[in-house]
């Protein structure tokens, strides 16, 4: 790197530090998390989660603490926890977490969802990339990749060990080439995985392909990165891509053309204290709803978003 390049890098780092120090960090928990109570499905009430952006208000719903308890997580303002609760509640509302049903997860890493679903009587196929591909991508050996160690998916003890062995299978699957023999499932899910497939197009195509593993009426729920900074500029290719509102509108149109039903999108991002705070590297454990990701000379504010699709 040239001297001028080093100087520019130093200035950017200094500006980031100054900006971070000058920006007041909200209290990690300005609100008391809602009391523990089971999520209730009322036939005359709208579903809680359609296709939507991570919002601070979601953390205050009674169902948030209820699912956290079952995930063996302390409630906190972190977007990964929102993704897990979102997937659980969206499936629960649609009657998919019932004994005898079948679900498949893509890019599961070491997330606790497979164990939780199995504890509710669901038969699960948990999938992730091949070990060599995971090693090349820097996932293998990390806390986010389970490898072939099926037991690591239940390391929290969420599901009885014998029932877990009976109800959960592990299989390596390339999300860009889902095998044809995977079919007949009642639901599928992924949690912040398809933004790592190399491009916006590859990610969108995965969502469409994932519907093929479902039976008619099956539900697909996926969470991913949402670009808060722009509906024009974005990161379109690379290890991590950022999806804009226009990308979700295009995906919605493609899914409807395929004959599926997409839960209506709510792109409202909110204006409450925690959701106004944008975390920057080095990231904090809490609050962590919005974050700024650096990509070379550019950076983007991002958060999590979920999409719910019913197979037609």
N, C-alpha and C positions, 0 to 999 in steps of 0.2 A: 504494500500500500504506500502511495506517495505521502509526502509530508502534508500536503494540502488535504488529502483524504483522511489522514489521521486527525488533523485539526477539525475537520467537519464532523467526524465521528465523536470526538471529545465534546464538541459543542452540542451535538444532539443529546449525548448522555447527560451533560450538565443541565440542558433545558428540561429534560425529562425529570431529573431529580428536583429541580426548582419548582416545576409545575406540580409534582406530586406533593412536595412539602407545603406549597401554597394552597393546595386544594383541601378543604376540610373533610376529614373522614367522618362519616356519620357513625353514631353509636351502632355497634354491631347488632343490637337488639332494641330498637326504639319502641317496639311493640311486644307485648306478651304473647307468646305463641298460644293459639287457641287450645282449649282443654281437649283432653283425649275423649273421643267418641266415635263409634263406628260410622263409616259413610253410609248414608241411607239413600236408597233409590226410590224416589216418589214418582209415580206414574204421571202425575199432573205437573211435575216440575221439569224445567229444561235440564239437559245434561250440563255438568259443571265444565268439562273440558271438550271443546271442539278443537279446531286447528288454531293454535294461538302462541303468543310470545310469553316467555317467562315474566311473571308480574309479582311485585311485592305483596299484593293483596292475597295471592294464592297461599302464601305462607301462614296467613292468619285464619285460614279455613280450618274448622275442626278436623276435617279429614287429613290434613297435613301431618299433624302430630300422630294420628292413628296409624298412618302408613309408616311414619318414621319408627314408631315402636316396633312394628313388624319387620322392618328392615334392620333393626338393631342399630339405629342411627339417632344421635342427639339432634333435635331440630335446630337448624341454623340456616342463615341466609347464604346458601351456596347453590349455584345453578345446576350442578350435577345432581344434587339431592332433589331439586325441583324436577329434573328429567325423570328420575326414578318414580317419584310420587305421581307425576303426570301420566306415565305409562300405566302404572298400577290402577289409578283411579279411572282412567279412560277405558281400560279393559273391564274393570269391575262394573262401571255404569252400563256397559253394553252386554253384561251377562256372560263374559268370556272366562272368568276365573271360577269355574265350577268343576266339580269332580267329573272325570271322564272325558273332558275336552283335551285338545292337543294344541300345543303352541311351539313355535320355533323362534329362537333369538339369533340375530346376526351380529358378528363382531362383539360377542358378549364380554370379552376380557375376563375380569374377575368380579364383575358386578353381581350383586346378591339377588337379582330378579328371578333367575332360574330356580333358586332354592325357595324363594317365597311362593312362586306359582306352584311348585311341587307340593309345598306344605298345604296348599288349598285343594289338592287332589288332581291337579293338571299334569298330563304327561308332556314332558319338555324335551326338545332336541336343541341343545346349546351348541352354537357353531362359532368358529373363529378361523383366522387365516392359518396357513401352513406354518410350522415352526421356522423354516428357513426364511419365508417371507416376513414373518414377524421379527426375526433377528435382523434382517436387512432394514426393516422400517424402524428398528430401535425399540420394539415393544417387548420382545421376548426377554424374560428376566426382570421386567418391570412389574409394578404392582397392577398393571392394567391388562396383562395378558395371562390367561390361565394355562396355555399350552395344552398338553394332553392330561393334565392333572385334574380329573373331574372333581375330586374332593375339594379342590380349592374354591369351587363355586359354592360350597356350603361351609366354608371355613368359619362363618359366624354362628353356625349351629342353628340356623333359622328353621331348617327342616329336619325331622327325625332321620338319622343316618340310614336306617334300613329303607324307609320310604323314599329317601332321596335316591339311593341306588336303584330302586325299583322303577322310579318315575322319570329319571333324568339320564339322557344319553349325551355324549359329546362327539362332535364330528367336525373335521376341518372342512371349511367351505370358502371358496373364493367368491366374495360378494359380486364380482364382475362376471361370474360364470356359475350361477346357481344350478346344481344338478337337477335333471328332469325328474329323478325319482323322489325328490322332496315335494310332496303334494298332499292334499287332503287335510291341511291344518285348519284349526278354528281361528287362530290368530298368529301374527308374527310381529316382531318388534326389533328395533335397534336404538341404541342410546349414544348419540354423538359419534357415529361410526362412518356414515356415508360421505362426510366431507373429506375423508382421507382416501378416496378412491382415485384421485389424480386430476379430476376436472369437474366443472359444474355439470357437464353432459353425462359423465360417468355416474355421478351421484344421482341425478334425476332419473337416469335409466335404471339404476338399481331399485328405486322406489317402485317403478312400473313393473320390473321383473319380480319383485317380492310378492306382488299380488297373485302370481302364478302358483305359489305354494299353497294358497288358500282354497277352501271349498267356497261355494257361493254363499254370500252372507258373512264370510270371514272378515276379520278386522286387521288392518295393518296400521301400526303406530310407530312412527319414527321421529326422533329428535335430531337436530343438527344445528349448525351455526347460522345465525341471522345477522346480516350486515346492517348495523344501525346508522352507519355514517353516510351511506349513499345508496340510491336506487339506480345509479349509473356506474360509477367506478367500483371495482371489486377485485378480489383475487380469484381468477378464473381457472387456474391450474397450479399444480404443485402438491406438496404433502398435505396442506390444509387449504380448502377453498371456502369462500364465504358467499352464502346465498342471499340474494336481494329479494325484495318484495316482488319484483317483476319475474324472478325465477320461479317463485312459488305460484304466481298467477299462470305462468306458462305450464308448469307441472300440473296444476289443477285442471287446465283445459285439456291436456293430454290424457289425464286419468278419466275425465268425464267422457272424452271421445272413445276411450277404451271400454266404456260401459260401467264404470265404477262411480260410487258416490263419495264425494269429499266433504268432510265436515267443514262448515263455513269458516273462513279465516278471520281472525281478529288480530290485526297488526298493531293495535294500541300498545304503546310501550310504557305509558304511565308517567307520573310526575311526583311520586312519593320519594321520601328521603333516600332510602336504600337503592332504589332503581335509578335515581339521578346520579349516584356515585359510580364513577368508572374506575375500576381497579387497574393498576398498571404493574408491569414487572418490577421487582419480584412480587408475584401475586400473594395476597393474603388468603387465609382459609375462610375468612368472613369479615365483612360482607363481600360477596363475589357473585353478583348477579350480572353486572355489566363489566366488561374488561376491554382494554385496548391492546390489540395484537400488532406487533411491529412486523412489517414485510419490507425489508430493504429500507429505502428512504421514505416509504409511506407507512401509515398505520391506520387501523380501522377499529372503531368501537363495535363490539359484537355481544350477542347474548344467545340464549338457547330459544329454539322454537320447536313446536311439535306439530305434526300433521297426522290426521286420522282419516283413514280411507276404508270404506266398506266395499268388498268385492261384489260386482254385479254379475 
